[in-house]
Structure formats: structure tokens, C-alpha cells
Amino acid sequence: MSKDFDEIDWNKWTYDNNGELVEIDKQEENELVVKDANWNILQEWDTVVAIKDLKVKWASDIKRWDKFPKIRLTDDVELIESGKMVLRTEFFKKI
């Protein structure tokens, strides 16, 4: 995208990490940062463990130190997926 520097409204546009000119709203959507209970950044396919016992409706309870391998990130920064379960990040830490 080529724009003349005099025409750019810098309140709406910025440069991303690759040096591309992007709208600020689009940049924030692409940079979703998911953090665990210890504020470590989670990525796709990480393994997490539970930091406390959790009651689960219609399934077996989650015990402290239960591992959940190969998590997937969701659109919500407070939720991750492991298998068919959706987990809240505040109860898990990255190992």
C-alpha cells in the first residue's frame, strides 16, 4: 500500500513489526496475546497444567498438576482449548 506521508492520518495508521503500513484496528486484531496464570505467553500447541483442583460438570474433575497437551488458542484471551474442553487461562500455567 503506497500512501504519501502528508496524506496519512497517523491516528489511524501505523507500521507493524514487518514494516508494513496497517490500520491500528487491524493491527490490534492480529496481535492477540494469551497469558497463563503466571503471565507467561501461551502459543498454539503448548502444554499447560492445572494450578488447582477444578470441578467440571458432566465430566471428571480436573486435579492439580493434570496436563493438557497441545492447546489451541481461541478468539478470547481468557480461554484456551484442549481436545473438546474449553479452559480458562487463569487456572493453568505453561510447562
N, C-alpha and C positions, 0 to 999 in steps of 0.2 A: 504494500500500500504506500503510495507516494503522496505526501502532503507537503505543502510549503510551510516552513516553520512559522511564518506570520499568520497563517490561516488556522493553526491548531489551537483549540481551546484546551489548555493544559490542565484544566479542572476535570475534563472528561477523558483525556488520553494520557498514556504513559508508556514507557518502554518495559517489556518483560525481561526475563533472565536471558533470553536468546537475542536480545537487541531488536525485537520486533515491536512496532508501534501497535498497541492494543487499547481498547476501551477499558476503563477502570472496572466497570461492572463485569465484563467478560474475564478479566484477569483474576478477580476475586473468586469467580465460579471455578476456574481451573485449578486454583491453589487451595484445595481442601486439605487441612491438616488435622489428622485424627490423633489424639493423645490418650495414653492409658492413665491409670490411677497415679502413677509416679511422674507424669508429664513426659514420658518417652514417646517419641513419634512412632506411630504404627504405620506399617505398609502392608500391601497385599501379600499374602502367604506367610506372614509372621506367625509365631506360636505364642499364645498367651496362657497364663494360669490364673485361676481364681484366687483372690486375696482373702476371701471369707466364705463361709457356708451360705448357700442361697437356696431358698425354697422355690420350686418350679411346679406350676400347675400342670397336671396331666402328663408329667414325665418324672424321671428320677431326679432327686435333688442334686445340686452341684456342691461338692465338698471342696474345702480349701485345698489348694495345690492341684486340682484337676486341670489337666492340659487340654487346650483346644488348638490343634494344629491347623495350619493353612487357612487363617481367617481371611475374609474378604471385607473390604470397606463398603460402606453404604453412602447414601447422599447426606445422611445426618452424621455430624461429627461425634455424637454421643453413642452411636450404635455401630456394632460390627456383626458380621455373620460368620457362623461356623457350622457347616453342614446345613441342617434345617432350622437351627436355633439362631435367634437374634439376641445379641448380648449387649448389655450396657457397659461402656468402657470404664466407668468409674469403679467397677468391681474386678477388674482384670489388670494384670501387668505383663509386660513383654519379657520373654526369656530368651 
